[in-house]
Structure formats: structure tokens, C-alpha cells
Amino acid sequence: MFDLHILGTSGSRPTTNRSVSGNYLSTPSGNIVIDCGEGFQNRLIKHELDLKNSPIGIRARVSKIKVILFTHSHFDHCWGLPPFLKTMQLDGRTKPLTIIAPSTKVAIEWTKKNYGSPIPSDSEINPSDFAILFREWQNHIESKSNNNNNNNNNNIFPIEWILIPVDGYAPINLPNHPLNDIQLTAIPTKHGVTSVGWLISSQNKVNRRILISGDTTNNVPAFNVMSLKGPLDLLIHEATFTNDLSEKADKHWHSTALDAARVAIDTKAKILGMVHFSPRIKDSKTIENEARKLNDKSFACEDGDIFQVDNNGEISLMRKHNNSWFHYDTS
């Protein structure tokens, strides 16, 4: 039903063995990227090559991506997009792509009327708001394509850029869903910029549900069973710090491992996968052990992990070792 590939578990910057945020989700109706920080396309290409040479029968093809979702506009979550789109263009992609991100009504309206002008100093508009980034990326890609319009390989494929105006903390259902039988719901979170988590639900004969939090501090109003209208199969939640740095987590709008475990309990998630570890975390087992004080189904993710959620709601974790994958005990 769902195969979720974790392709980045480091927060803010890459480390020697962890990349910044990025996820690839296979669904029966098409595949989704959720966040793509610096170097995402390199990670995905290598990941797919290793999968191709592995006997497990799972793939992560770039050509199958139909939707890219963003949780927020910090560069470790989105700055891999422009070169990724350029590569798709050079590879001759013709299939349409939908890109969806959170913004605000104020930023959207200001950008429509004033793009290219300095942002007023008394404005609440963040210079890295997706309303502005989308316009910059779109202009760059389309101008490059137009300058090379004599070469068919440089014609840009159709891209639908969708901004979700966030106001308050109520879940936001998209009016039009780009994938058949897959519902995408933006869950406003609490971070230093406009941010959401993404609830991805199958709407066919079975209802499977994955929530990817993005970056957030604790006490998100909608992170509970009632607001989400049911329990989760899989929760992917940031756990930037251990609890001894809870004050630092609050100051920088991030969560601890215990915060993530509480969300797993509140959402009745069958499995909690934790990501976005501070570079100061040398051993992710410290994160895992802390979360398990509250929730024994908590796992500190590693780059290359694959969570499989089947039609019956059974969840398995495939963990990478020596360029292949093995079943990791989640019992």
C-alpha cells in the first residue's frame, strides 16, 4: 500500500552519515516527495540504484513522482528543488508535476502585486515564504526554458504550483487532490516560519494513514486522534534534541524525543519514526531510548530506512546495510 523511504535524518545541515530532510512515498496512485533539502536528487538517484541492485523488489523511481509536498521553507527542507526540477527537464520529462507548500494570505497577495519590490520592514512576510520562492523558481526555470526554446529537450514540463494559505491550526483539506484515492491534508504546526505537517491517507477500499510532521515544537493543537479523525498507522516526527535540551528545543521551535513520543500516544500511532536529529546527537540510540520511556514503538530512523504499510495496516521496517536491506525487528 505505502512504501515510505527516509532519505534524510539530520537537522539543519548534513553530517558524515546523515543528510538533511527528504522523503519519498510510493502509493498505489502515484509517488510523492515530502521535502527535498540540499542534495536530494543525488540521494534519491543513489538510493534507487541500490534498490535496483537489491532483491527486495522495492523501487524509488524519479519518473514516478507526481507530487512534491513541502512542510516549510527553511532551506534544509526545500533547497534541493530547483536543481531537481532542472534535472527532470534535462532528462526529457513530459509528465505534469504538482508542487504544494504552505504560505499565508498576506504573503500570497503581496507577491501577486509587488513581486520584485523590497518587502516592507513592518511586514510580517518572511523573505523565504513560499509565495516568493515559488515565483523565483518558476521565473528561473521558465526563463531558462524560453532561452533554449529551439531545443525540445529544454522545454519545461507542466508544473502546477499550489500555495496553501495557513490561518490558525485547523487541518486543511485540499479542494482538489492530485492523486486519485489519496487524500492530502495539511496540518498547521508550530515553527519559526509558516509550517505544516502532511497527513497522507488512502481513500480506496482500505484507509491507511501516514503523518509526516516537518519541523515543529510541541503542543500542536491538531496532533490528536479527534482532530485527525482517527488513529495513525505511521507517524514520522522530528526529534531534534534529547530532553535535557528541552529549553533549547522550545527556543528554536523544535521537539525532543519525549515530545515526539507524546504525539505518537496522542495520535495512537502504531509506529513512531523519529528524524531531524541535531548534529550534536552522535548516537541516535539516545533518542530512541528516551522516546521509549513513553512509547515502546519508537524508532530513531536512519538514512535509507523504508517503512512498508500494507493493506491490513501491518507495518514493517527495512533497514539498509551494505547497500542492501533487511527486515528490522519492530516488535
Secondary structure, 3 states (H helix, E strand, C coil): CEEEEECCCECCCCCCCCCCCEEEEEECCEEEEEEECCCHHHHHHHHHHHHHCCCCCCCCCHHHEEEEECCCCCHHHHCCHHHHHHHHHHCCCCCCEEEEEEECHHHHHHHHHHCCCCCCCCCCCCCCCHHHHHHHHHHHHHHHHHHCCCCHHHCCCCEEEEEEECCCCCCEECCCCCCCCEEEEEEECCCCCCCEEEEEEECCCCCCEEEECCCCCCCCCCCCHHHHCCCCCEEEEECCECHHHHHHHHHCCCCEHHHHHHHHHHCCCCEEEEECECCCCCCCHHHHHHHCCCCCCEEECCCCCEEEECCCCCEEEEEEECCEEEEECCC
